[in-house]
Amino acid sequence: MSATPTAAPLPYEALVAEFQDGLLNALRGHGASQEFLEMWVPDEDPVLGILNMVESAETAGCPEIAVRVRLDTLPAARHAELEGLLAGLGIATVRTEQGGDTALVTVAALGAGSALQHLHPALRAGVQRRLAAIGHEGTLPETAGLLRVVAADGPAELAVLVDPATHVVEKARHNQGRGPVERALLDALCAAVEGTPVDDAADHGPIRALADLADADAPRPVPGILHPVNADPAFGPVLRLAHHLRDEYRARGTLAERYNEFDLPPSTGWTLLGADARAARVTEGIAGFLAAAGQPDDAMALLRIDDDLHGHPVRVVVTFGAGVAAGDKPDLMRALERHLKRSVEGTLQLYHEQRRDENSIRRL
């Protein structure tokens, strides 16, 4: 049985008619043109009929499915209902197509719905977001001047191209992930290790992948320090592959044991901004944070942006307004740093400094 539907959207009404014709004229089976639809039985309710079709595709191991249906069969008023039901099976969208006569129903990452139920809630949204935009899956051919290194964990593979002069991962790809969750985690790992040395990819790649996927505002998987080791068992293969990759690279004899001092630099977009533009971006970020937190607009303010030890302008120094209670400051600092990392620049570090009293008499 084929486990992959055609690339073109399936015509829902034509398949229903084909099923009905098969009931009347075929001795066995209903003659569905797609093999995975041998398990499908349409329903008088088009929402249930399409749901049944997607469930048949999932059972047959199809990774995705697309169905085109007329609006006189599935009115726009029922699109949200169908999308809600399909969300339990994968990444679903139901949208009216240009011209307004048909709707396109797509479900990617089939099986993700049930797989996500076994994942910690703080990771589900991030994994689903990554599944909707997989960007590092596939094979990685040899490239002149770079070393191709492959690590395996069961069927799952992590392949990288490394510059042997700098030991930096230029490109990373994953393949054969066991299910949608592992595919998403490996995709996040690949994105995290590109542009970093191989040893740092092993030390911090899984941690950066976790930071990318975890919902900072959701209850944490564990109290205290969060690490891929304790975040969720699904990170096991990610950790093993990252470490296997370093071992495989060192086996080539190009990287000796060394102390990892790599520090992820800020994005090119951030470094290309002038000092005034960076200050404006941070000030705007602080204002947005205070408004969302229900704090007065003078509760926190930017004093300056300093360079870190590597000369990167990422040390954001803020001060509190007089009305902020001392007990509230630590939580506000942590929340603001998370907000600035998400909305302004991922490498920013937040520091507090008491505002200097400008009154010379009070300073006597």
C-alpha positions in Angstrom: 0.0 0.0 0.0 1.3 3.4 -0.9 1.9 5.7 2.2 2.0 8.9 0.2 -0.9 10.7 -1.3 -0.7 12.6 -4.6 1.0 16.0 -4.5 -2.2 17.6 -6.0 -5.2 18.2 -3.7 -7.7 15.3 -3.7 -11.1 16.3 -5.2 -13.5 15.5 -2.4 -16.8 15.4 -4.4 -15.2 13.2 -7.1 -14.0 10.7 -4.6 -17.4 10.5 -2.9 -18.9 9.8 -6.3 -16.2 7.2 -7.0 -17.0 5.5 -3.7 -20.7 5.5 -4.4 -20.1 4.0 -7.9 -17.9 1.4 -6.4 -20.6 0.3 -4.0 -22.9 -0.4 -6.9 -20.5 -1.8 -9.5 -17.5 -3.3 -7.8 -17.6 -6.8 -6.2 -14.8 -6.0 -3.7 -13.6 -2.6 -2.6 -15.0 0.6 -3.8 -12.3 1.4 -6.4 -10.8 4.4 -4.7 -8.0 5.9 -6.9 -5.8 6.4 -3.9 -4.8 3.2 -2.1 -4.9 4.7 1.4 -8.6 5.5 0.8 -9.5 1.9 0.8 -10.1 2.4 4.5 -12.2 5.5 4.0 -15.9 5.7 4.2 -17.6 9.0 3.4 -20.2 10.6 5.6 -23.3 12.6 4.8 -21.8 15.3 6.9 -18.9 16.7 4.9 -17.0 17.7 8.0 -17.0 14.0 9.2 -16.4 12.8 5.7 -13.2 14.8 5.3 -12.2 14.0 8.9 -12.5 10.3 8.1 -10.4 10.8 4.9 -7.6 12.4 6.9 -7.7 9.7 9.6 -7.4 7.1 6.8 -4.3 8.9 5.5 -2.8 9.0 9.0 -3.5 5.3 9.6 -1.8 4.4 6.3 1.3 6.4 7.3 0.9 9.3 5.0 2.9 12.4 6.2 0.4 14.9 4.8 -2.8 15.3 2.8 -4.6 18.0 0.8 -8.2 17.9 -0.1 -10.1 20.4 -2.4 -13.9 20.7 -1.6 -16.6 23.0 -3.0 -18.1 25.6 -0.8 -21.6 24.4 -1.6 -20.4 21.1 0.0 -18.5 22.6 2.9 -19.8 26.1 3.6 -17.3 28.7 5.0 -19.3 28.8 8.3 -18.0 25.2 9.0 -14.4 25.8 8.2 -13.4 26.5 11.8 -15.2 23.5 13.0 -13.3 21.2 10.6 -10.0 22.9 11.3 -10.5 22.3 15.0 -11.2 18.6 14.6 -8.2 18.2 12.2 -5.9 20.0 14.7 -5.8 16.8 16.7 -4.2 14.9 13.8 -1.6 17.3 12.6 -1.0 20.9 11.4 -4.3 21.8 9.8 -5.5 24.7 7.7 -8.8 25.2 5.9 -8.9 28.3 3.6 -11.1 29.5 0.8 -9.2 29.5 -2.5 -9.0 32.4 -4.9 -12.2 32.6 -6.9 -14.3 31.8 -3.9 -15.9 28.5 -5.1 -13.6 26.0 -3.3 -11.8 25.5 -0.1 -8.4 23.8 0.3 -8.0 21.6 3.3 -4.4 20.7 4.2 -3.0 18.7 7.1 0.8 18.4 7.5 2.8 16.4 10.0 0.0 13.8 10.3 0.3 12.0 13.6 1.6 15.1 15.4 -1.7 15.6 17.3 -1.4 12.4 19.2 2.4 12.6 19.5 2.2 16.1 21.1 -0.1 14.7 23.8 2.9 12.8 25.2 5.1 16.0 25.2 5.3 18.4 28.1 2.8 21.2 27.6 5.5 23.9 27.7 7.0 22.4 24.5 3.9 21.7 22.4 3.4 25.1 20.9 7.1 25.4 19.9 7.2 21.9 18.4 4.0 22.5 16.4 5.4 25.9 15.2 8.6 24.1 14.1 6.7 21.4 12.4 4.8 24.0 10.4 8.1 25.4 9.1 10.6 22.5 8.8 13.6 24.0 7.2 16.6 21.7 7.9 15.3 18.2 6.8 16.9 16.2 4.0 20.2 14.9 2.8 23.5 16.8 2.8 25.9 16.1 -0.1 29.7 16.5 0.1 31.0 20.0 -0.6 34.5 21.0 -1.6 36.5 22.5 1.2 34.2 21.2 3.9 34.1 18.0 5.9 30.9 16.1 5.9 30.3 14.4 9.2 27.3 12.1 10.0 26.0 10.9 13.3 23.2 8.3 13.8 20.9 7.3 16.5 18.8 4.4 15.3 17.4 5.4 11.9 17.7 9.2 12.7 20.7 10.9 11.2 22.3 14.3 11.8 24.7 15.4 9.0 26.8 18.6 9.1 29.3 20.3 6.8 32.3 21.7 8.9 35.0 24.1 7.9 38.1 22.2 9.1 40.1 25.5 9.6 37.6 26.9 12.1 35.7 23.8 13.1 32.5 25.8 12.5 29.3 24.0 11.3 28.4 25.7 8.0 25.3 23.6 7.3 23.3 21.0 9.2 20.5 18.6 8.1 18.5 15.8 9.7 16.9 12.8 8.2 14.8 9.8 9.1 13.4 11.3 12.4 11.1 8.9 14.2 7.8 10.7 14.2 6.8 14.4 14.1 8.2 15.3 17.6 11.7 14.0 16.8 11.6 15.7 13.4 10.8 19.0 15.1 13.5 18.7 17.8 16.1 17.7 15.3 15.1 20.6 13.0 15.6 23.0 16.0 18.9 21.4 16.7 20.1 21.9 13.2 19.1 25.6 13.3 20.9 26.0 16.6 24.2 24.5 15.6 24.8 26.3 12.3 27.4 28.9 12.7 28.9 27.3 15.9 32.0 25.2 16.4 31.4 21.4 16.6 32.3 21.2 20.3 29.9 24.0 21.2 27.2 22.3 19.0 27.5 19.3 21.4 27.7 21.4 24.6 25.0 24.0 23.8 23.2 23.0 20.7 20.5 21.0 22.5 20.1 23.8 25.1 19.6 26.4 22.4 17.1 24.1 20.6 15.2 23.8 23.9 15.2 27.5 24.4 13.8 28.0 20.9 11.0 25.5 21.5 10.0 26.1 25.2 7.2 28.5 26.0 8.8 30.9 28.6 5.4 31.9 29.9 4.1 28.3 30.5 4.7 26.3 33.7 8.2 24.9 33.5 8.7 21.2 33.0 10.8 21.1 36.2 11.7 23.5 39.0 15.2 24.9 39.1 17.6 24.7 36.1 15.9 23.6 32.9 18.1 21.4 30.6 17.3 19.0 27.8 18.2 16.2 30.2 15.2 17.0 32.4 12.9 18.9 30.0 11.4 15.9 28.3 12.5 12.3 27.4 12.0 13.3 23.7 15.3 15.2 23.9 17.3 12.0 24.5 18.1 11.4 20.8 18.9 15.1 20.3 21.5 15.0 23.0 23.0 11.7 21.8 23.2 12.9 18.2 24.9 16.1 19.2 27.5 14.2 21.2 28.0 11.5 18.6 28.6 14.3 16.1 31.5 15.8 18.1 32.9 12.3 18.6 32.8 11.5 14.9 34.5 14.8 14.1 37.2 14.3 16.6 37.8 10.9 15.2 38.9 12.6 12.0 41.8 14.0 14.0 41.0 17.6 13.2 39.8 18.8 16.6 41.7 18.1 19.9 40.2 18.2 23.3 39.9 21.9 24.3 38.1 24.2 26.7 35.0 25.5 24.9 35.0 29.3 25.1 32.7 30.0 22.2 30.0 32.7 22.8 27.2 33.0 20.3 27.5 36.5 18.7 24.5 38.7 18.1 22.7 38.6 14.8 24.1 40.5 11.8 21.0 42.7 11.8 21.7 43.8 15.3 25.4 44.6 14.8 24.7 46.6 11.7 22.4 48.9 13.5 23.9 52.1 14.9 24.0 52.9 18.6 20.9 55.2 18.4 18.9 52.6 16.4 19.8 49.9 18.9 18.7 52.1 21.8 15.5 52.9 20.1 14.7 49.2 19.5 15.3 48.4 23.1 13.3 51.4 24.4 10.4 50.3 22.2 10.7 46.8 23.5 10.6 48.0 27.1 7.6 50.2 26.4 5.7 47.2 24.9 6.6 45.0 27.8 5.4 47.5 30.4 2.1 48.1 28.6 1.5 44.3 28.4 2.4 43.8 32.0 0.1 46.6 33.2 3.0 48.7 34.5 3.3 52.5 34.3 5.5 53.7 31.4 8.1 55.0 33.8 8.5 51.8 35.7 11.6 50.8 33.8 13.9 52.7 31.5 17.0 52.1 29.4 20.2 53.7 30.8 22.6 52.5 28.1 23.8 49.5 26.1 27.3 48.3 26.8 29.6 45.9 25.0 30.3 42.5 26.6 33.8 41.0 27.0 33.8 40.1 23.3 33.0 43.6 22.2 29.4 42.8 21.3 26.8 45.5 22.2 24.4 43.2 24.1 24.6 44.3 27.7 21.3 46.3 28.3 21.5 48.3 31.5 18.1 49.5 32.8 16.9 51.3 35.9 13.6 51.2 37.8 11.2 54.1 38.5 10.7 55.2 42.1 7.3 53.6 42.3 8.5 50.0 41.8 8.6 47.9 45.0 12.0 46.2 45.7 10.3 42.8 45.9 8.9 43.2 42.4 12.2 44.0 40.7 13.6 40.5 40.2 10.5 39.1 38.5 10.3 42.2 36.3 13.9 41.8 35.3 13.5 38.2 34.3 10.3 38.8 32.4 11.8 41.8 30.6 14.9 39.9 29.5 12.7 37.1 28.1 10.7 39.7 26.2 13.7 41.5 24.8 15.3 38.2 23.7 12.1 37.2 21.9 11.2 40.6 20.4 14.5 42.5 19.9 17.6 40.3 19.9 18.2 36.8 21.2 21.6 37.5 22.7 20.7 40.5 24.8 21.7 40.4 28.5 19.8 42.5 31.0 21.5 44.4 33.9 20.1 46.8 36.5 21.8 49.9 37.8 20.4 52.4 40.3 19.8 55.7 38.6 22.3 58.4 39.8 20.6 61.2 41.7 21.3 64.3 39.7 20.5 66.6 42.7 23.9 67.8 44.0 22.6 68.8 47.3 21.0 65.4 48.1 24.4 63.8 47.1 26.3 65.7 49.8 
